[in-house]
Amino acid sequence: LARRRRHSRDLPIRSSAHLKVARVGHILSILAQSSRRGELQWSDLAAAISSG
């Protein structure tokens, strides 16, 4: 994870919007999985947000 985070900082600025969309999609997928289980794991969501 640390390696990926460091790499994302080196990407061109024009891809930052794409990275935000990808992060939101990742968070939404975790929300969907949690809602299917019938429970929302806020620790999972927080981990997804912090890891990007």
Biopython code that builds the backbone (N, CA, C, O; Angstrom):
import numpy as np
from Bio.PDB.StructureBuilder import StructureBuilder

atoms = [
    (1, "LEU", "N", (0.833, -1.211, 0.000)),
    (1, "LEU", "CA", (0.000, 0.000, 0.000)),
    (1, "LEU", "C", (0.864, 1.257, 0.000)),
    (1, "LEU", "O", (0.573, 2.225, -0.703)),
    (2, "ALA", "N", (1.930, 1.231, 0.796)),
    (2, "ALA", "CA", (2.794, 2.415, 0.866)),
    (2, "ALA", "C", (3.413, 2.690, -0.498)),
    (2, "ALA", "O", (3.539, 3.840, -0.917)),
    (3, "ARG", "N", (3.800, 1.605, -1.188)),
    (3, "ARG", "CA", (4.429, 1.784, -2.487)),
    (3, "ARG", "C", (3.426, 2.398, -3.470)),
    (3, "ARG", "O", (3.771, 3.303, -4.230)),
    (4, "ARG", "N", (2.177, 1.899, -3.450)),
    (4, "ARG", "CA", (1.179, 2.424, -4.368)),
    (4, "ARG", "C", (0.875, 3.894, -4.057)),
    (4, "ARG", "O", (0.706, 4.706, -4.967)),
    (5, "ARG", "N", (0.808, 4.226, -2.762)),
    (5, "ARG", "CA", (0.503, 5.603, -2.395)),
    (5, "ARG", "C", (1.612, 6.541, -2.881)),
    (5, "ARG", "O", (1.336, 7.622, -3.401)),
    (6, "ARG", "N", (2.875, 6.114, -2.707)),
    (6, "ARG", "CA", (3.985, 6.943, -3.138)),
    (6, "ARG", "C", (3.958, 7.102, -4.657)),
    (6, "ARG", "O", (4.267, 8.168, -5.188)),
    (7, "HIS", "N", (3.583, 6.025, -5.346)),
    (7, "HIS", "CA", (3.541, 6.078, -6.808)),
    (7, "HIS", "C", (2.440, 7.023, -7.276)),
    (7, "HIS", "O", (2.633, 7.756, -8.246)),
    (8, "SER", "N", (1.286, 7.019, -6.604)),
    (8, "SER", "CA", (0.170, 7.858, -7.038)),
    (8, "SER", "C", (0.527, 9.340, -6.930)),
    (8, "SER", "O", (-0.003, 10.169, -7.670)),
    (9, "ARG", "N", (1.422, 9.666, -6.007)),
    (9, "ARG", "CA", (1.834, 11.062, -5.865)),
    (9, "ARG", "C", (2.667, 11.510, -7.065)),
    (9, "ARG", "O", (2.728, 12.703, -7.364)),
    (10, "ASP", "N", (3.302, 10.571, -7.748)),
    (10, "ASP", "CA", (4.159, 10.919, -8.874)),
    (10, "ASP", "C", (3.396, 10.998, -10.194)),
    (10, "ASP", "O", (3.962, 11.393, -11.214)),
    (11, "LEU", "N", (2.115, 10.626, -10.182)),
    (11, "LEU", "CA", (1.343, 10.647, -11.414)),
    (11, "LEU", "C", (1.093, 12.081, -11.868)),
    (11, "LEU", "O", (1.111, 13.000, -11.049)),
    (12, "PRO", "N", (0.860, 12.281, -13.160)),
    (12, "PRO", "CA", (0.567, 13.623, -13.665)),
    (12, "PRO", "C", (-0.677, 14.207, -13.001)),
    (12, "PRO", "O", (-1.577, 13.476, -12.587)),
    (13, "ILE", "N", (-0.711, 15.525, -12.907)),
    (13, "ILE", "CA", (-1.828, 16.189, -12.230)),
    (13, "ILE", "C", (-3.142, 15.928, -12.967)),
    (13, "ILE", "O", (-4.203, 15.865, -12.345)),
    (14, "ARG", "N", (-3.071, 15.777, -14.290)),
    (14, "ARG", "CA", (-4.310, 15.624, -15.055)),
    (14, "ARG", "C", (-5.048, 14.339, -14.702)),
    (14, "ARG", "O", (-6.238, 14.210, -14.991)),
    (15, "SER", "N", (-4.356, 13.389, -14.082)),
    (15, "SER", "CA", (-5.008, 12.141, -13.723)),
    (15, "SER", "C", (-5.591, 12.178, -12.311)),
    (15, "SER", "O", (-6.170, 11.192, -11.856)),
    (16, "SER", "N", (-5.445, 13.311, -11.613)),
    (16, "SER", "CA", (-5.946, 13.387, -10.242)),
    (16, "SER", "C", (-7.469, 13.237, -10.209)),
    (16, "SER", "O", (-8.011, 12.631, -9.284)),
    (17, "ALA", "N", (-8.155, 13.780, -11.204)),
    (17, "ALA", "CA", (-9.615, 13.644, -11.249)),
    (17, "ALA", "C", (-9.987, 12.175, -11.414)),
    (17, "ALA", "O", (-10.929, 11.695, -10.783)),
    (18, "HIS", "N", (-9.247, 11.461, -12.263)),
    (18, "HIS", "CA", (-9.511, 10.034, -12.456)),
    (18, "HIS", "C", (-9.254, 9.267, -11.167)),
    (18, "HIS", "O", (-9.994, 8.338, -10.840)),
    (19, "LEU", "N", (-8.213, 9.645, -10.432)),
    (19, "LEU", "CA", (-7.914, 8.966, -9.176)),
    (19, "LEU", "C", (-9.039, 9.196, -8.171)),
    (19, "LEU", "O", (-9.403, 8.287, -7.425)),
    (20, "LYS", "N", (-9.593, 10.421, -8.151)),
    (20, "LYS", "CA", (-10.706, 10.690, -7.231)),
    (20, "LYS", "C", (-11.908, 9.837, -7.582)),
    (20, "LYS", "O", (-12.561, 9.287, -6.695)),
    (21, "VAL", "N", (-12.207, 9.720, -8.871)),
    (21, "VAL", "CA", (-13.340, 8.898, -9.300)),
    (21, "VAL", "C", (-13.110, 7.439, -8.920)),
    (21, "VAL", "O", (-14.021, 6.761, -8.445)),
    (22, "ALA", "N", (-11.886, 6.963, -9.132)),
    (22, "ALA", "CA", (-11.580, 5.577, -8.792)),
    (22, "ALA", "C", (-11.705, 5.349, -7.290)),
    (22, "ALA", "O", (-12.185, 4.302, -6.858)),
    (23, "ARG", "N", (-11.273, 6.331, -6.491)),
    (23, "ARG", "CA", (-11.367, 6.186, -5.038)),
    (23, "ARG", "C", (-12.817, 6.143, -4.597)),
    (23, "ARG", "O", (-13.195, 5.327, -3.757)),
    (24, "VAL", "N", (-13.645, 7.040, -5.174)),
    (24, "VAL", "CA", (-15.059, 7.052, -4.812)),
    (24, "VAL", "C", (-15.712, 5.730, -5.204)),
    (24, "VAL", "O", (-16.519, 5.183, -4.453)),
    (25, "GLY", "N", (-15.360, 5.221, -6.383)),
    (25, "GLY", "CA", (-15.915, 3.939, -6.805)),
    (25, "GLY", "C", (-15.513, 2.818, -5.866)),
    (25, "GLY", "O", (-16.311, 1.928, -5.572)),
    (26, "HIS", "N", (-14.277, 2.860, -5.395)),
    (26, "HIS", "CA", (-13.787, 1.846, -4.467)),
    (26, "HIS", "C", (-14.563, 1.913, -3.154)),
    (26, "HIS", "O", (-14.948, 0.882, -2.603)),
    (27, "ILE", "N", (-14.791, 3.130, -2.657)),
    (27, "ILE", "CA", (-15.535, 3.315, -1.415)),
    (27, "ILE", "C", (-16.974, 2.835, -1.591)),
    (27, "ILE", "O", (-17.532, 2.182, -0.709)),
    (28, "LEU", "N", (-17.572, 3.169, -2.747)),
    (28, "LEU", "CA", (-18.950, 2.753, -2.987)),
    (28, "LEU", "C", (-19.059, 1.234, -3.055)),
    (28, "LEU", "O", (-20.044, 0.662, -2.585)),
    (29, "SER", "N", (-18.058, 0.575, -3.633)),
    (29, "SER", "CA", (-18.106, -0.887, -3.710)),
    (29, "SER", "C", (-18.043, -1.496, -2.316)),
    (29, "SER", "O", (-18.699, -2.501, -2.043)),
    (30, "ILE", "N", (-17.247, -0.883, -1.427)),
    (30, "ILE", "CA", (-17.168, -1.384, -0.053)),
    (30, "ILE", "C", (-18.499, -1.143, 0.665)),
    (30, "ILE", "O", (-18.958, -1.990, 1.430)),
    (31, "LEU", "N", (-19.114, 0.017, 0.413)),
    (31, "LEU", "CA", (-20.417, 0.287, 1.006)),
    (31, "LEU", "C", (-21.440, -0.743, 0.531)),
    (31, "LEU", "O", (-22.244, -1.235, 1.322)),
    (32, "ALA", "N", (-21.406, -1.069, -0.767)),
    (32, "ALA", "CA", (-22.353, -2.039, -1.306)),
    (32, "ALA", "C", (-22.153, -3.405, -0.665)),
    (32, "ALA", "O", (-23.125, -4.073, -0.314)),
    (33, "GLN", "N", (-20.891, -3.829, -0.507)),
    (33, "GLN", "CA", (-20.617, -5.117, 0.120)),
    (33, "GLN", "C", (-21.121, -5.128, 1.564)),
    (33, "GLN", "O", (-21.693, -6.117, 2.020)),
    (34, "SER", "N", (-20.903, -4.021, 2.277)),
    (34, "SER", "CA", (-21.331, -3.951, 3.672)),
    (34, "SER", "C", (-22.850, -3.991, 3.776)),
    (34, "SER", "O", (-23.403, -4.643, 4.662)),
    (35, "SER", "N", (-23.527, -3.284, 2.858)),
    (35, "SER", "CA", (-24.983, -3.260, 2.927)),
    (35, "SER", "C", (-25.570, -4.620, 2.567)),
    (35, "SER", "O", (-26.623, -4.996, 3.082)),
    (36, "ARG", "N", (-24.889, -5.368, 1.677)),
    (36, "ARG", "CA", (-25.367, -6.718, 1.351)),
    (36, "ARG", "C", (-25.242, -7.627, 2.565)),
    (36, "ARG", "O", (-26.080, -8.506, 2.766)),
    (37, "ARG", "N", (-24.210, -7.429, 3.377)),
    (37, "ARG", "CA", (-24.059, -8.221, 4.598)),
    (37, "ARG", "C", (-25.057, -7.779, 5.659)),
    (37, "ARG", "O", (-25.291, -8.490, 6.636)),
    (38, "GLY", "N", (-25.646, -6.594, 5.462)),
    (38, "GLY", "CA", (-26.604, -6.090, 6.427)),
    (38, "GLY", "C", (-25.959, -5.290, 7.547)),
    (38, "GLY", "O", (-26.620, -4.917, 8.517)),
    (39, "GLU", "N", (-24.668, -5.030, 7.408)),
    (39, "GLU", "CA", (-23.980, -4.247, 8.442)),
    (39, "GLU", "C", (-22.907, -3.398, 7.782)),
    (39, "GLU", "O", (-22.192, -3.848, 6.887)),
    (40, "LEU", "N", (-22.814, -2.169, 8.242)),
    (40, "LEU", "CA", (-21.806, -1.267, 7.683)),
    (40, "LEU", "C", (-20.606, -1.231, 8.625)),
    (40, "LEU", "O", (-20.717, -0.822, 9.781)),
    (41, "GLN", "N", (-19.469, -1.664, 8.112)),
    (41, "GLN", "CA", (-18.249, -1.651, 8.913)),
    (41, "GLN", "C", (-17.532, -0.324, 8.696)),
    (41, "GLN", "O", (-16.861, -0.134, 7.681)),
    (42, "TRP", "N", (-17.675, 0.594, 9.650)),
    (42, "TRP", "CA", (-17.051, 1.909, 9.488)),
    (42, "TRP", "C", (-15.531, 1.799, 9.465)),
    (42, "TRP", "O", (-14.855, 2.626, 8.853)),
    (43, "SER", "N", (-14.989, 0.773, 10.136)),
    (43, "SER", "CA", (-13.533, 0.611, 10.092)),
    (43, "SER", "C", (-13.097, 0.231, 8.678)),
    (43, "SER", "O", (-12.049, 0.677, 8.211)),
    (44, "ASP", "N", (-13.906, -0.602, 7.989)),
    (44, "ASP", "CA", (-13.585, -0.947, 6.609)),
    (44, "ASP", "C", (-13.651, 0.289, 5.726)),
    (44, "ASP", "O", (-12.790, 0.499, 4.871)),
    (45, "LEU", "N", (-14.687, 1.111, 5.938)),
    (45, "LEU", "CA", (-14.844, 2.313, 5.128)),
    (45, "LEU", "C", (-13.689, 3.285, 5.389)),
    (45, "LEU", "O", (-13.139, 3.870, 4.456)),
    (46, "ALA", "N", (-13.330, 3.450, 6.656)),
    (46, "ALA", "CA", (-12.234, 4.355, 6.985)),
    (46, "ALA", "C", (-10.921, 3.856, 6.381)),
    (46, "ALA", "O", (-10.104, 4.647, 5.909)),
    (47, "ALA", "N", (-10.730, 2.540, 6.401)),
    (47, "ALA", "CA", (-9.517, 1.983, 5.813)),
    (47, "ALA", "C", (-9.495, 2.218, 4.309)),
    (47, "ALA", "O", (-8.447, 2.514, 3.735)),
    (48, "ALA", "N", (-10.661, 2.084, 3.670)),
    (48, "ALA", "CA", (-10.726, 2.299, 2.227)),
    (48, "ALA", "C", (-10.425, 3.746, 1.882)),
    (48, "ALA", "O", (-9.725, 4.022, 0.907)),
    (49, "ILE", "N", (-10.954, 4.678, 2.683)),
    (49, "ILE", "CA", (-10.729, 6.096, 2.408)),
    (49, "ILE", "C", (-9.250, 6.438, 2.613)),
    (49, "ILE", "O", (-8.648, 7.141, 1.802)),
    (50, "SER", "N", (-8.678, 5.933, 3.705)),
    (50, "SER", "CA", (-7.292, 6.306, 4.005)),
    (50, "SER", "C", (-6.319, 5.659, 3.019)),
    (50, "SER", "O", (-5.280, 6.233, 2.692)),
    (51, "SER", "N", (-6.668, 4.447, 2.543)),
    (51, "SER", "CA", (-5.760, 3.784, 1.602)),
    (51, "SER", "C", (-5.960, 4.303, 0.186)),
    (51, "SER", "O", (-5.064, 4.200, -0.652)),
    (52, "GLY", "N", (-7.131, 4.859, -0.079)),
    (52, "GLY", "CA", (-7.402, 5.379, -1.411)),
    (52, "GLY", "C", (-7.616, 4.274, -2.411)),
    (52, "GLY", "O", (-7.857, 4.545, -3.588)),
]
sb = StructureBuilder()
sb.init_structure("model")
sb.init_model(0)
sb.init_chain("A")
sb.init_seg("    ")
for serial, (resi, resn, name, xyz) in enumerate(atoms, 1):
    if name == "N":
        sb.init_residue(resn, " ", resi, " ")
    sb.init_atom(name, np.array(xyz, "f"), 0.0, 1.0, " ", f" {name:<3s}", serial, name[0])
structure = sb.get_structure()
